[in-house]
Amino acid sequence: MVARRSVRKRVSQALVISNAMTGESMGRIGNLSVDGMMLITTHEVPDGCLYQVQFQLRDAQQQTHRMEVGIQCLWSEAARTEHSFWIGCKIVDISEEQQQVLDAWVERATETV
């Protein structure tokens, strides 16, 4: 397993994440940092896989921002629940504007993982 470089914040509401190329749901985000995320999925993902994904984040004014980022899957392991997996990912591509939205969200989030 790869060590985290940034503090991850627990996601309090369900953040569904989907494959931006196919529209297929990939699961949900369990926690999020300025440079990575942990996904909760129903299938294992091989280490090293790259995906263009999309999800929505709300800012401090409750305005919704559609985020589209490139991620690389670093590790995958079975979760406690049957047919569930935890997938650790790093963000490898994000626009400057979306990085600012993500940075502000992480700054506001209170529960550290």
N, C-alpha and C positions, 0 to 999 in steps of 0.2 A: 504494500500500500504506500502511496506517495504522501508525504507530509504536507500539510496546508501551510501556505505562506501568509494568508490573510484571515482575519477573524470572520467567521461565518455567522450569519444571523438567521434565526428560525423564522420561517414563513408562517404567519398567523392565519392567513386565509388560504384557501386552495388556489394555487397558481398552476393551472394546466399548461403543459408545454407540448408543442407540436413540432413536427418536422416541417420546416418552411417549404421544402421542395415538394412534398407529397400531401401535406395537410393532415397526415395521420397523427393522432395523439400518441405521445411517447410516455405519458404519465403525468406526474406532478413534481414540482420543485419542493424539496424538503427543507433545504437551507440555501442561503445565497450570500456571496461575498462580492467584493468589487472585481474579482478576477476568476470566480469559479462558482460552482453550484453542486449540490447533491440532488440527484433525481431519484424518485421512487417509481419503479416501472414494474410491469408484469413479465418482462423478459430480460434475460441477460444480454449485455452488450459487450462485445470483445474490446479489450484494451486497445487504445490507439485509434479507434473509429472517430471520424470527423462528421459533424452534422451542422447544418444551418437550421437553427431552431427559432421559434417565436413564442412569446408569452406576453402578458400584460402586467404592468406595474402602475400603481397609483402614486401620485406625488402628494406633497403635504396639503395641497388644495383639493385632493381627491379626484384630480383629473387623471384619466387613464392614458397611458403611453404604451403603444405597441412596440415591443422590443423585438429586434431580430438580430441574433448574434451567432457567431460560429463557435462551436465547442469541440473539444477533444476529450474523449472518454479515457480516463487514466486508470480506473479500476472498477470492478463490479463484484458484488458479493450477495449471497442470498440473505434476505431480510428474515425477521422472525416469523412473519406471516407467510403462509404457503403461497407459492406462485408470485412472490414479490422480491424485487432486487433493489439494492442501493447501488447507484452509479455515481462515482466521483468524476467531475468534469472540470476542465479549466476553460476559460473563455479565451479564444485565440483570435477573434475578430469582432470588433464592436465599433460603431461610429462614435465620434467625439461627443455628439449630442446625447446619444443613448448612454454613454459612459457617465455623463454628468447626472442623468436621471438615476442610474444605478447607484452611483456614489451617494447621492442625496438619500435614496431609499435606505441604503445600508447605514448611513449616519443616523437616520431617524429610528430604525428598528431597534428595539430594546433588548430582546432576548438573545443572548449569545449562545452558540452551540459549543 
